[in-house]
């Protein structure tokens, strides 16, 4: 009976750790999606050639 309780507690801890890790990964994924959207908006801006006024041209 004691072995059964130990096994149940062990797998319960593993389950809780897995749920926690899943939640943290989901939050990280949402954060990276926001960063990706911001970078996509920045890359849509027209390229500005800044070498035109260079003194060695």
Residue pairs with C-beta under 8 A, 6 or more apart in sequence:
51 57
